[in-house]
Amino acid sequence: MLLEPFYDPKKSYEENFERGPFGAFASGEVIENNGELKFNFFGFKINSPFGIPAGPLINGNFVQAALDKSFDIVTYKTVRGAKYPCHPFPNVLSVKIDGDLTFEKAQGGLVADENYHEPLSITNSFGVPSFDPEFWQKDIKGVLKNMRAGQILVGAFQGTKKEGQSVEDYINNFKETAKLLKETGVKVMEVNLSCPNEGTNNLLCYDTARSVKVAQAIKQEIGSTPLVIKIGYFKDENLFADFVEKIGPVVQGISAINTIPAKIVDENGNQALPGEGRAQSGVCGHAIKWAGLDMVKKLKKLRKKLGYSYTIIGVGGVTVPEDFFEYRDAGADIVMSATGAMWNPYLAREIKERLR
């Protein structure tokens, strides 16, 4: 059953930022964690291997609410090294998909509207907005002061492309942003190498050489702080194997997947999301679970074959407790839910009731 989402898609990003979260996340109710801290996340003892990935927790108020509702690994929304605007409203719509979102369906176009229904799949198109570092550094530090035993905050970030920018400047932007984020005191960091919700198929993670350079530059800056990379779905198995082989020794975790980009239209076949560069948008939720599971299985197989030790974080289509256990069985060390958690603030509790 879909409950009131903690991010209200009928309100603008700015309204959500200032007034949210909503629904049960605004109730003030705290779900206490009891029992032994028997799970591990980069050496940190945690209550459960479940959390919320980068995206829906758009500021400290949202993060704190997630912690209160017993989500143990929470990710502060991806930040940048300078203020960056959000795409125009609307930013979230329900999409109509029969079964799995194949790449053929994605190219053909998906009808989107405000009718959210189960099984839940949505598109989100924000463009990775960010406030300036002065704001988000203070905001993150405020959350860190209130962390409970067995819970951890992940800091997510990415570089920003600029017109006329050299490759060196682009990589340095990642490095400089990583430095600012490390200053907050976060114990784990995640760099976004996969962002179709910026309106592009040309994801950084598909450029192995540049991805490795970016990861190496970041690690030089953050030292022993664990680094996770967020990647998209790889259709080319050889490209993926080469990517993992080269970047696996540099990073400590790989999170897959982000979303699957698709053409988004309204019921009349017109572009559903207004503005240039928004004809396609990232789709998440139930319809992409197959892709996330597939990537987790491949990551597990490659980890064993190459003798690597990276942590596998499975993301995509986790909307009910059964999905969590399916990801764990596929090889995910950690499982995260964005869309599912947005419409079910008690998902973490439901999973813990069955977790042994």
C-alpha positions as CSV (number, residue, x, y, z in Angstrom):
1,M,0.0,0.0,0.0
2,L,1.4,3.4,-1.0
3,L,1.5,5.9,1.9
4,E,1.9,9.6,1.7
5,P,5.4,10.2,0.3
6,F,8.0,12.0,2.4
7,Y,8.9,14.0,-0.7
8,D,5.8,15.5,-2.2
9,P,5.9,15.3,-6.0
10,K,3.0,17.8,-6.3
11,K,5.2,20.5,-4.7
12,S,8.3,22.1,-6.2
13,Y,11.8,21.2,-5.1
14,E,12.1,24.5,-3.3
15,E,8.8,23.9,-1.4
16,N,9.9,20.4,-0.4
17,F,13.3,21.7,0.7
18,E,11.8,24.4,2.9
19,R,8.7,22.6,4.3
20,G,9.5,18.9,4.1
21,P,9.6,16.1,4.8
22,F,6.0,15.1,4.7
23,G,3.8,12.2,5.7
24,A,5.1,9.9,8.5
25,F,8.6,11.4,8.1
26,A,7.1,14.6,9.7
27,S,5.4,12.8,12.6
28,G,8.3,13.0,15.0
29,E,7.9,9.3,15.8
30,V,11.2,7.5,16.5
31,I,11.5,3.8,15.8
32,E,14.2,2.5,18.2
33,N,16.7,0.0,17.2
34,N,17.3,-2.9,19.6
35,G,19.7,-5.8,19.5
36,E,23.3,-6.5,18.6
37,L,25.1,-4.6,15.9
38,K,26.0,-7.6,13.8
39,F,26.3,-6.1,10.3
40,N,29.3,-4.4,8.8
41,F,29.7,-1.4,6.5
42,F,33.3,-0.6,5.7
43,G,34.3,-1.5,9.2
44,F,31.5,0.3,10.9
45,K,29.0,-1.8,12.9
46,I,25.4,-1.1,11.8
47,N,21.9,-2.3,12.8
48,S,21.0,-3.5,9.3
49,P,22.4,-3.6,5.8
50,F,19.6,-1.4,4.5
51,G,19.3,2.2,3.7
52,I,18.4,5.1,1.4
53,P,20.6,6.1,-1.6
54,A,21.5,9.5,-2.9
55,G,18.4,11.4,-4.1
56,P,15.4,11.7,-1.9
57,L,17.0,12.9,1.3
58,I,17.5,16.5,0.1
59,N,18.6,18.1,3.3
60,G,19.3,17.4,7.0
61,N,15.7,17.4,8.0
62,F,14.9,14.6,5.5
63,V,18.1,12.7,6.6
64,Q,17.2,13.0,10.3
65,A,13.6,11.8,9.6
66,A,15.0,8.7,7.8
67,L,17.3,7.9,10.8
68,D,14.3,8.3,13.1
69,K,12.4,5.8,11.0
70,S,15.1,3.2,11.4
71,F,16.9,3.5,8.1
72,D,20.5,2.7,9.1
73,I,22.5,3.8,6.1
74,V,21.3,7.2,4.9
75,T,22.8,9.2,2.0
76,Y,22.7,13.0,2.0
77,K,21.6,14.1,-1.5
78,T,24.4,14.5,-4.0
79,V,26.2,17.8,-3.6
80,R,28.4,19.9,-5.8
81,G,31.3,22.3,-5.3
82,A,29.1,25.3,-6.0
83,K,25.4,26.2,-6.1
84,Y,23.5,24.6,-8.9
85,P,19.9,25.1,-10.0
86,C,17.1,22.5,-10.0
87,H,15.2,21.6,-13.2
88,P,11.8,23.2,-13.5
89,F,8.7,21.7,-11.9
90,P,7.5,19.0,-12.2
91,N,10.4,16.8,-11.1
92,V,8.7,13.6,-10.3
93,L,6.0,11.8,-12.2
94,S,4.5,8.3,-12.2
95,V,5.3,6.2,-15.4
96,K,3.1,3.6,-17.0
97,I,5.1,0.4,-17.7
98,D,3.8,-3.1,-18.3
99,G,6.4,-5.4,-16.7
100,D,10.1,-4.7,-16.8
101,L,11.5,-1.5,-18.3
102,T,13.5,-2.9,-21.3
103,F,15.7,-0.6,-23.3
104,E,13.3,-1.0,-26.3
105,K,10.4,0.3,-24.1
106,A,12.6,3.1,-22.9
107,Q,13.4,4.3,-26.4
108,G,9.8,4.0,-27.5
109,G,8.6,6.4,-24.8
110,L,6.7,6.1,-21.5
111,V,3.5,7.9,-20.6
112,A,3.8,9.8,-17.3
113,D,1.2,11.4,-15.1
114,E,0.4,12.0,-11.5
115,N,-1.4,8.7,-10.9
116,Y,1.0,6.9,-8.5
117,H,0.1,3.2,-8.3
118,E,1.5,-0.2,-7.5
119,P,3.8,-1.7,-8.7
120,L,5.4,1.7,-8.4
121,S,7.7,3.2,-11.0
122,I,8.5,6.9,-11.4
123,T,10.7,9.2,-13.3
124,N,12.7,11.9,-11.5
125,S,14.3,14.9,-13.2
126,F,16.1,17.3,-10.9
127,G,19.4,17.8,-12.6
128,V,21.3,17.2,-9.4
129,P,20.7,20.6,-7.8
130,S,23.0,21.8,-5.0
131,F,23.2,24.6,-2.5
132,D,26.5,26.2,-1.9
133,P,29.1,24.3,0.2
134,E,28.7,26.8,3.1
135,F,25.1,25.6,3.5
136,W,25.5,21.8,3.0
137,Q,28.7,21.6,5.1
138,K,26.9,23.1,8.0
139,D,23.7,21.0,7.3
140,I,25.7,17.7,7.2
141,K,27.6,18.5,10.4
142,G,24.3,19.1,12.2
143,V,23.1,15.6,11.2
144,L,26.3,14.0,12.3
145,K,25.9,15.3,15.8
146,N,22.6,13.4,16.1
147,M,23.7,10.0,14.8
148,R,22.7,7.0,16.8
149,A,24.6,3.8,17.4
150,G,24.4,1.4,14.4
151,Q,23.6,4.2,11.9
152,I,25.8,5.9,9.4
153,L,25.6,8.9,7.0
154,V,27.1,8.6,3.5
155,G,28.1,11.9,1.8
156,A,27.4,11.8,-2.0
157,F,28.9,14.3,-4.5
158,Q,29.8,14.8,-8.1
159,G,31.8,17.1,-10.3
160,T,30.2,19.8,-12.5
161,K,30.8,20.2,-16.2
162,K,31.4,23.7,-17.5
163,E,31.6,25.1,-21.0
164,G,35.2,25.4,-22.1
165,Q,36.4,23.3,-19.2
166,S,39.5,21.2,-19.7
167,V,39.6,17.5,-18.6
168,E,42.1,18.4,-15.9
169,D,39.7,21.1,-14.6
170,Y,36.8,18.7,-14.7
171,I,38.7,16.1,-12.6
172,N,40.0,18.8,-10.2
173,N,36.4,19.8,-9.6
174,F,35.6,16.3,-8.3
175,K,38.7,16.5,-6.1
176,E,37.9,19.9,-4.7
177,T,34.3,18.9,-4.0
178,A,35.5,15.7,-2.2
179,K,37.8,17.8,0.0
180,L,34.9,20.1,1.0
181,L,32.7,17.0,1.8
182,K,35.4,15.3,3.8
183,E,35.7,18.4,6.0
184,T,32.1,17.7,7.2
185,G,33.3,14.6,9.0
186,V,31.3,12.0,7.0
187,K,32.8,8.5,7.3
188,V,31.9,7.2,3.9
189,M,31.7,9.0,0.6
190,E,30.0,8.2,-2.7
191,V,30.8,9.8,-6.1
192,N,28.1,9.8,-8.7
193,L,29.4,8.6,-12.1
194,S,25.9,8.0,-13.4
195,C,23.3,10.6,-13.9
196,P,20.7,10.1,-16.7
197,N,18.4,12.5,-14.7
198,E,20.7,15.3,-16.0
199,G,19.2,14.5,-19.4
200,T,22.1,12.5,-20.9
201,N,23.0,9.0,-21.9
202,N,26.7,9.9,-21.9
203,L,27.4,8.7,-18.4
204,L,30.9,9.1,-16.9
205,C,30.9,5.5,-15.8
206,Y,30.9,4.4,-19.5
207,D,34.3,6.1,-19.9
208,T,36.6,3.7,-18.0
209,A,39.8,5.7,-18.4
210,R,38.3,8.9,-17.2
211,S,36.4,7.2,-14.4
212,V,39.6,5.7,-13.1
213,K,41.4,9.1,-13.2
214,V,38.5,10.7,-11.3
215,A,38.5,8.0,-8.6
216,Q,42.3,8.1,-8.2
217,A,42.2,11.9,-7.8
218,I,39.5,11.6,-5.2
219,K,41.3,8.9,-3.3
220,Q,44.4,11.1,-3.2
221,E,42.3,13.8,-1.5
222,I,40.3,11.7,0.9
223,G,42.9,9.1,1.9
224,S,41.5,6.2,3.9
225,T,37.9,7.4,3.8
226,P,36.0,4.6,2.0
227,L,34.9,5.7,-1.5
228,V,31.8,4.2,-3.3
229,I,31.1,4.8,-6.9
230,K,27.5,5.0,-8.2
231,I,27.2,3.5,-11.7
232,G,24.5,2.9,-14.2
233,Y,23.5,-0.3,-16.1
234,F,26.1,-1.7,-18.5
235,K,24.6,-3.4,-21.5
236,D,28.1,-4.3,-22.8
237,E,29.5,-7.1,-20.6
238,N,33.0,-6.7,-21.9
239,L,33.0,-3.0,-21.2
240,F,31.7,-3.7,-17.7
241,A,34.3,-6.3,-17.0
242,D,37.1,-4.0,-18.1
243,F,35.6,-1.1,-16.0
244,V,35.5,-3.2,-12.9
245,E,38.9,-4.7,-13.4
246,K,40.5,-1.2,-13.7
247,I,38.5,0.7,-11.1
248,G,38.1,-2.2,-8.6
249,P,41.5,-1.7,-6.9
250,V,40.9,2.1,-6.5
251,V,37.5,2.1,-4.8
252,Q,36.0,0.4,-1.8
253,G,32.4,0.1,-2.9
254,I,30.3,-0.1,-6.1
255,S,26.7,0.9,-6.0
256,A,24.4,-0.2,-8.9
257,I,22.2,1.0,-10.4
258,N,21.1,4.6,-10.6
259,T,18.2,4.8,-13.0
260,I,17.4,3.8,-16.6
261,P,17.0,6.7,-19.0
262,A,13.8,6.8,-21.0
263,K,11.8,9.1,-23.3
264,I,9.0,10.6,-21.1
265,V,5.8,11.8,-22.7
266,D,2.3,12.8,-21.6
267,E,-0.9,11.1,-22.7
268,N,-0.9,13.1,-25.9
269,G,2.6,12.1,-26.8
270,N,4.2,15.4,-26.0
271,Q,7.3,16.0,-23.8
272,A,6.0,15.6,-20.3
273,L,8.8,17.4,-18.5
274,P,9.2,21.1,-19.6
275,G,12.5,22.5,-20.6
276,E,15.4,21.9,-22.9
277,G,17.3,18.6,-22.5
278,R,14.4,16.9,-20.6
279,A,12.9,14.8,-23.3
280,Q,14.4,11.8,-21.5
281,S,14.7,11.3,-17.8
282,G,15.8,8.6,-15.4
283,V,13.2,5.9,-14.4
284,C,13.4,4.2,-11.1
285,G,11.2,1.9,-9.0
286,H,9.8,-1.6,-9.6
287,A,10.4,-1.7,-13.4
288,I,14.2,-1.5,-13.1
289,K,14.6,-4.1,-10.4
290,W,15.7,-6.6,-13.0
291,A,18.6,-4.4,-14.0
292,G,19.8,-3.7,-10.5
293,L,19.8,-7.5,-9.7
294,D,21.6,-8.3,-12.9
295,M,24.4,-5.8,-12.1
296,V,24.7,-7.2,-8.5
297,K,25.1,-10.7,-9.8
298,K,27.8,-9.6,-12.3
299,L,29.6,-7.6,-9.6
300,K,29.7,-10.6,-7.3
301,K,31.0,-12.8,-10.1
302,L,33.7,-10.4,-11.1
303,R,34.7,-9.8,-7.5
304,K,35.4,-13.5,-7.1
305,K,37.1,-13.8,-10.5
306,L,39.4,-10.9,-9.9
307,G,40.1,-11.5,-6.2
308,Y,38.8,-8.0,-5.3
309,S,37.1,-7.0,-2.0
310,Y,34.8,-4.1,-2.9
311,T,31.5,-3.8,-1.2
312,I,28.4,-4.4,-3.4
313,I,25.5,-2.0,-2.9
314,G,22.4,-3.1,-4.7
315,V,19.9,-0.4,-5.7
316,G,16.9,-0.3,-8.0
317,G,13.3,-1.4,-7.5
318,V,13.3,-2.3,-3.8
319,T,9.7,-1.5,-2.9
320,V,8.7,-4.4,-0.6
321,P,10.7,-6.5,1.9
322,E,10.9,-9.4,-0.5
323,D,12.9,-7.2,-2.9
324,F,15.5,-6.6,-0.2
325,F,16.0,-10.4,0.4
326,E,16.2,-11.0,-3.4
327,Y,19.1,-8.5,-3.6
328,R,20.8,-10.1,-0.7
329,D,20.5,-13.5,-2.3
330,A,21.9,-12.1,-5.5
331,G,25.1,-11.0,-3.7
332,A,24.4,-7.5,-2.4
333,D,26.3,-6.7,0.8
334,I,24.1,-3.6,1.3
335,V,20.7,-2.9,-0.2
336,M,19.1,0.6,-0.7
337,S,15.7,1.9,-1.6
338,A,14.7,5.4,-2.9
339,T,11.3,5.2,-4.5
340,G,10.1,2.4,-2.3
341,A,11.2,4.2,0.9
342,M,9.6,7.5,-0.3
343,W,6.1,5.9,-0.5
344,N,6.6,3.6,2.5
345,P,8.4,5.2,5.5
346,Y,8.2,2.0,7.4
347,L,10.0,-0.1,4.9
348,A,13.1,-0.4,7.1
349,R,11.1,-1.6,10.0
350,E,9.3,-4.1,7.9
351,I,12.6,-5.5,6.7
352,K,14.1,-5.7,10.1
353,E,11.1,-7.7,11.4
354,R,12.1,-10.4,9.0
355,L,15.9,-10.0,9.1
356,R,17.9,-12.5,11.2
